[in-house]
Amino acid sequence: MQKFLGLTVCLSAVISFVPTVAFSLPLSGNQTLNNLAEKAKLEVSKTTGISADRLSVANKATLANTEITRFKLIDTQGNIYGISLDAAGNQISQEVLDQAVQAINNKGFVGKLEAELANRIGQGSNSPIRVVFYLKGKTVKPYRGSNRTEYQNYFSTLKSHYEAIQQPLVKQLKESNQRVIYQSLYTPMVVAEVTPLLIQTIAARSDVERIYLERRRIPRQNVSRVVVQANTVNTRGLTGVAETVAVVETGRIGTHPNLPALQRTLCRPTASTFNDAHKTQVAGVIQSTAASVRGIAPDITIVDGIMANDSDAESMAAIECVINSASATNISYGFETNGSFDSLSRYMDEIIYNTGATIVIAATNVCANKMGSPEIAFNVIAVGSFGDNNTTTFADDIAACTGVVTASSYLNPDSPNGDREEPDVVAPGHQITMPTNGGGFVTTNGNSYAAPHVTAGAGLLRARKTELFNRPAEVRAIMMASARHNIEGDSRLSDRDGDLEASC
C-alpha cells in the first residue's frame, strides 16, 4: 500500500508485523464477483459437506490477464479452503491454474531469453550484445542476526558461494573470447558481452535460468522537512550522527558549502571524476546543512556509490560497493518497463534477500505507466511523490498525477494474485529546493527527490533502533505503518497515497 511518509511515529517504536509484499484485500461492490463468491461457497460445500452459509470469503483476487478468480474461504472453525473459478463459475483444476500462473511468469520471454533480446538475435547480426545471465543454484540462508562481526564474515561466505555458481559459465565465456563485464559478488548474476550465436548455445545450459538484455537507466527527476516531521525527529537528537546512507548514481556528488566533505566517503572513486548535478541534488535532500534549505538528516554521512555510466553492470558494482556500510541506499533512476521485471529488478530482490540491505527507489514519473524497473522489485521501498503546496498543513496537498503534480506513477504491476499495491510510500516531490553543483540552490520536481526523503528517514530509523541494519522488510513495514496522512481519501486502500496513519 502506498502511504504518505511520516517520520515521528515510525522512529518512536517498532511494530511486530513485517510483510514482504502487500496482501490483497477482499473486493467489494462488484456484482459479478459477488455471484462468483456464492458459487465458490457452493463448490466447497459440495466437496467438504460444510453448509455454504457457514463459509465466508477471506480473500479473492483475479489472476492477472485472465478470467480466473481465486478464492480463499474460511469456515466457522477457522479452516481455510482454496478454489479457483472461471468467469462462468466453473471450477478450474490445479493443472490449468499452474499453467496460467506460468504463462504470467513467462510474459516477456521467449524460452529463457527476454523477448527484446530474442528479437535482437533474430535480426541476423552477429555483433556482440551486452546481456545479464541469471544462474540457478542453491541459496545461502541469509544472516539476520545482530552481531556485526558475524554479519561481515557472512559477506565473505556469500561471495565464495556465488563465485562458485558463476565459475562454469565464466569459464565458457572466457574460453570463447567473450568479454565478462561484471560478476555480481552477492547474487548469481553475470554481465557479459556475447555474440548472438553463443547466447543461444548458453541458453541450453541447465544452470542458466534467464538471459536478459542489459539496459541503461535514466534519472527520475524546505517545507518538506516539516511535512515529513524531520524537524521534530531532529530535535529529539536524531540527526544522523554516526549513521551512514548511500547514494548510487552516475558520477559523483558535487561540491557545495552545505554538503560537508567530512561527511562523505567515496566508493569506487576511480569509476568517475565527473560531478553530477542530479546526484548532488539528491544528496542535498538527505544532508543539506543550510538553515533555510535543510536536509532530512543533516549530520548523516553519505557513501557516494560512483557509477561510470548508467548500465546494469555499473549499478551492480556500485551497489555491492556500498551495501555493507550503509543503513539504506538511494536509487533515483530507472527504466520504463510498464509493469514487467527485467534484470535489475530481479537483481534488487536477490541482493536485498541475500544481504539484508534496505534499498529505496524512486518510482517512474510517467503517470500512464505501471511501475518500471527497478522499483517493481518486491523487496525494495518504492517511493512515489505528491505536492505539499509549500505549506505544512494537509488541506492543500496535491495527489500524484492530479492538478499541477503531473508526475509519479501509481499504477500497479501485474501479479498472479492481484496482490501488489504500489508504490509503497509517497513523500514530497513537487517544487523541492536543493543544493546543486558548486554552490547555490535549485527548485525542481520528480520522484528522484521524493526517494531521498525516505532514504534519510530509514537512516534515522536505524539510529533509533540499531538492530534494523539487516532487516529490510521490517524497515519497510515500519515506514508504511507510520504513514500519517491520507491525501486521496480512501481510508482503506488508496491508489495514489494509501491508508491513514497506523500507530506503532
N, C-alpha and C positions, 0 to 999 in steps of 0.2 A: 504494500500500500504506500502511495507516496504521501508524504506529510511535510508540513512546514517545519523547518528546523528550529528548535528552541533549546538553548544550552543549559539554562538554570536547573531544570528538573533533572536532566539526564546526568548532571555532574554531582548530584546530591545523593544518589542511591543507585543500586543495581537491581534489575529485575531478574527473575529466575527463568522466565520463558525465553528460549533462544531459538527462533525459527531460522531455517536455511532459506526457504522460499515462502512468500506469502501464500496461504492456502485459500482456495476459493470459498466464498460464502454462498449459502443457498440462494438461488434465484427466486424472484417473486414477480407477480404481475403479468406473467405470460401464460395465457390460457392453454396454449399447445403443450407447454412444458408441464403445466398442472395436470392435464389429461394423461400425459405420459407417466407422470409420477403415480397416478392411480393405477395405471396398467402395470407399473413396476411392482407395486404392492400386491396386486393380484397374482402376478407371476411368482413372486417369492412365496406368497401364501400357498399356491399350488404345490410348490416344491417342499416346503417345510411343514405345511399343515397348520401354520400360525394364522390366525384370523387377520385379514387385511387391516381391520380397524385397530389392531394392536401394533401396527408398523407405522413408523414415521420416517420422513426423508431427512437424513442428516446432512446430505450434500448431493448436489447434482451439477454436472458440467457437460457441455457439448464438446466432443472430440474435435479438435481444430480441423476446419475444412472438410468436415464430413457431416452426415445427418445422424450420427450415432450420439446418443446421450447416455452418460454413465451415472448410475445412481448408487448411493450408499444409504441403505435403510437400517434402522435400528428398532429392535422390539422393546417391550416394556421391561425386559430383564437386562437390557444393555447389550444384547448380542447384535453383531453387525453383519449385514448381508450385502454383497455387491451384485449388480445386474446391469447389463447394457441393452438398450433398445434402439431400433431404427426409428425413422420418422413415423412409420405406420404402427409402431408399438410392438413390433416383433422382436423377440429376444435374439441378441447377437451372440454367437458362440465365441469362446475364448480364442480360438484359432483365427477367426475373422478379425476380432478385436486386435490381436497381436499383429496381424498383417497391416491393419490400418495405422497402428502406432508406428510400426517400422517404416511405413511409407512416409509418415510425417518426419521421422528421424532422418530419412534419406533424401528429404526435399533439398534440392540444390546440388545433388551429387549424381554422377554417372559412375556407378560402381564405387570404387574408392576415391575417384577423382572429383574434386569440386567442379561443378558444371562449367564455370567460366574457364577453368584450366583445361577441361576436356575440349572445349571449343577452340582454345588456342592451339592445342595439339592437333586438332582436326584441320587446321588451316594449311598444313603441309610443310611449314618451315621447320628446319632442324636447328634453329638458333636456340641457345640455352635459355631456359626460363627459371626465374627465381621462385622456388617453391618451399613449402613448410611440410615436413614429414611428421606425422603423429604416429608413434610406435606403440605396440602392445607390450605388456609386461606387468609383472606383479607390482603392486603399490607398496609403499612403506607406510606403516602406521604412523600418522602424524603425531608430533610431540605437542602436547597441550599442558605439560606440567609447568610449574612456576620457577624452576631452578634455571637461572640464566646460563650457567656454565654447561649444564646438560643440554640446553637449547642450542648453544653454539656448537657443541660436539655433534648434535643431531644433523646440522648442516653438512658436516663432512661425510656422515653416513649417507645422506640424501644424494650428495654429489657423486659418490662412488657407485651408488645403486643405479642412477640413471646413465652414468658414463658406460657402465657395463651393458645396459639395454641398447644404447646408441652404437656401441662399437662395431657390431657386424655390418650395419648399414654404412657407417662412416668408412669402414674398410673397403667396401664395394665401391663407394663413390670415389675414394682416392685412387684406387687401383684403376678406375675408369677415367681418370684425369678430369674429374668433375670438381668444381670449387665448393668446398664446405665453408659457408659464411659464418654460421654460429651454431654451436651445440649448447642447448639450454642446460644450465647447471642443475636445476631442480625440477625439471619436467621431462617427459620422454619425447622431446621435440628437437628437430634438426632443421636448420635453414640452409639450403644449398642452391647452387645454380647448375641446372642439369638439362641435358638435351632431351627433347620430347620422346625420342625412341627409348632412352634409358628410363625415363619416368614411367613409361608403360611396362617396361620389364620389372622395375622395382615394385610397381603396384601389385604384382603377382606374389610378392614375398608374404609369407604367413605372419611376419612380425610387423607388417605395416597395416595400420588401421585406416588412416585417411591421408590424402595428399591435398594440400591447399595451395592456392596461388598466393604468393606473398604480396601484401598490399602496402601502399603508402598512406599515411594518415595526415589529416589536416587539423589545425587548431579550431576549437569551438569558442568561437568568440562570446558619510560617514555616519550616515544614519543607520546603515545596515548593521553596525555593531550593536546598536540599541535594540533593533528589531530581533536579532538572534540572541540578545541578552548577554553578549560577550562582555559588556561593560560591568554587569552585575557579577559575572563569574570572575573577572579580573580583580574586582575589589575584594573578593574573598581570598586573594593571594594566588589564584591560578592564572598565571600569565604566560606559562610555557617555560619557565626556568627549569633547566636540566632535562628538558624534553626535546625530542627531535622529530620532525616530519620531513618528507622528501617531496620534491617537485621533479617529475620526469618529463622531459620535453626536448626538442632540438635546441642546440646551442646552450648558452649559459645564462644565468640570472645576471642582469647588468648591474652597474654601479649606481648607487643613489645614496644621498646622505641619510635617508631614513630606512635603509636596508643595511643594517650593521654587518660589516665584513667579518667581524669576530664571531658572528652568529651564523656562519656559513661554512660548510665543508664541501669539497668537490669530489664527485665520484666519476671516474673515467675522464680526468682533465685533459688527456691527450686527444679525446674524440673531437673536440671543437673549441675554438677560442672566440667564436662569434657570440656577442651579447644579443640575446633575442628579446625584443620589446614585449611580445605576448607573454613569455615566460616570466619576465620581470614584473609585469602587472599581476600575474597570478600569485607570485611570491609576495607582492605588496599587500594583497588581501589578507594573507596569513600573518605578515610580520611587520608591516609599516609602523614605525615609531613616531610618525608625525602627530602632533597634538590634535590637529583638525581632521586628519585622514589616517586614523589609527587602525592597525590590523587587528585581527581577532585574537592573536596570541603574540604580542609584540616582543616578548622575551624568549620565544622559542628559537631553536636552532634549525636551520633548513639544510638538508643534504641536497645538493644540486646534482641530480642524475642527468648526466650530459649525453645526448644523442648526437651523432654526427649527421644523421639525416632522419627522415620520418618513416623508415622502413620497419617491418616487423622484427627483423634481426636486431636492429639498434634498440628497439623498445625492450626486447627481452634482455639484452645485455645491460641496459641502464637500470631496469627494474631489479635484476639479480645483483647489481652492484649495491643498491640501497636497501635491499629487502630485510636484512637482519640488523639494521642500525636505526630504522625509522619506525615511530609509532604508527604512522599512516603515510601512504603515498598518494600524491595527487596526480591525476592524468586528465588534462583538459584538451584532449584531441581524440579523433576517431575517424571512422569510415562509414558511409551510408550503406547499410546492408538491408534496411527496411524490414527488420524483424528476423533476420537469419544469422546464424552463427558462422563465424569464419575462424581462421587460425588464431588470431589474437584474443578473441573472446574465449575460445577453447583453452588457450594458454592461461588466461586470467583465472579460470576455475581451477586449473591444475596447480598453479603457483600458490594460490591462496590456501587451497586444501592442504598442500604439502608443507608449506612453511608457516601457516598461521598469520600471514600478513594481512593488514587492513588496507585495501586499495579503494580509493574514492575516484569516481569517473564522471565527467561531465556528459550528460545525455546530449543527443543530437539537438540542434537548434531548429530543425526542419519540422514545422507543425504537421505537415501532411504525411510524414514518415513514421513508421514504427521504430522502436529502439534500434540503434545501429550497433556497431562494434567499436570498442569492447564493452560498452555499458550494458549490453544484452546479457552478459555473463551472469550466472546465478549467484555467485558468491561475492560480487563487488557491491559497493554502495553507489547506486546510480542516482545522480543528482540533476533535477530539473530546476527551473527558476520561476520567479514571479516578480512583480513590480511592487516595491513598498511605497512608491509615490513620494519618496524622500521625506516621509513622516514616520513618527514612531507609533502612531495609532494603527489599528487594524481596519478601520471602517473604509478607508480608501485604497486598500491593497487591490492589486490587479492580477487575476489568474493568468496562467500561461496561455498564449495564443488567443488572447482577447484584448480589445482596446489597443493601447499603444505597445503592449508587450506582444510582439509578433514572432517571438521565438520560443523554443522549449517544447519538444515533442512530449506528448502524454499518451500516445497510442501504444497499446500493449503488444508484445511479441506473441506469435503463435505458440501454443503449448498443447500437448496431448490432452491435458486435463482442464484447460482453460483456467489455470490457477496462478497466472502471473499478472501482477498489477504493478506497472512501472511508470515513472521512476520511483525509487524508494523514498526519497525525501526531496523537498524543494527548499531553496534558500534564495535570498535576494540576488538578482542577476540583471536588473534593469537600471541603467544610469549609475553604475558603480564607479567611484573615483578612486584611482590607484596611482602609486608611484610608477614612473616609466624611466626608460634608459637615460642615464646621465644627469638626472635631476628633473624636477618638475612633475606634474601630475596629469593624468588623462582620465576622462569620463567616457565610458562606453558600455555596451550591452553584451550579454551572451552567457550561456551556461558555463563557459570557461571560468567565469568569475563567481558563479554560484558554488561550484565544486570546492574551491579553496576555503570558503566559509565552513564547509563540513569537515574538510581535512584538518583545519586548525582546531575545530571542535573536538575531533577524535583525539588530537594530541592533548588537549586539555582534559579530556575524559581519562586518558591514560595517566595523566598527572594525578587525577583524583583517585584512580584505582589502578595501581601499577601492574597487577596481575593480568590485565587485559592485553598485554603486549603480544600475545599469540592466540587471541580468541576473537577472530573477526566476526563470527556470527553473533556473538554477544554484544560487540560494539555496535553492529548494525541494528540489533534488536533494541538496544537502549536508545539509539538515535531515533528510531521510528516510534517507539513507545513514548518518547518525551516530546513529540510534536505538540505544539501548544495552541495552534490557531487553524481554523478551517476557513479557507477563502471561498471555496466553491459552494459550500452549503450542505452537502450530503453528509450527515453525521456518521454514516456507516462506512461508506466507501466512495470517495470522490475521485474521479479520473484525474483531475488536474492538480489536486493538492493533498487529498487524503483525509484522515479522521481528525477529530478533535483531540485535545491533549489527553494523554493517558498517564495518570500519576504513577510514578515508580518508587 
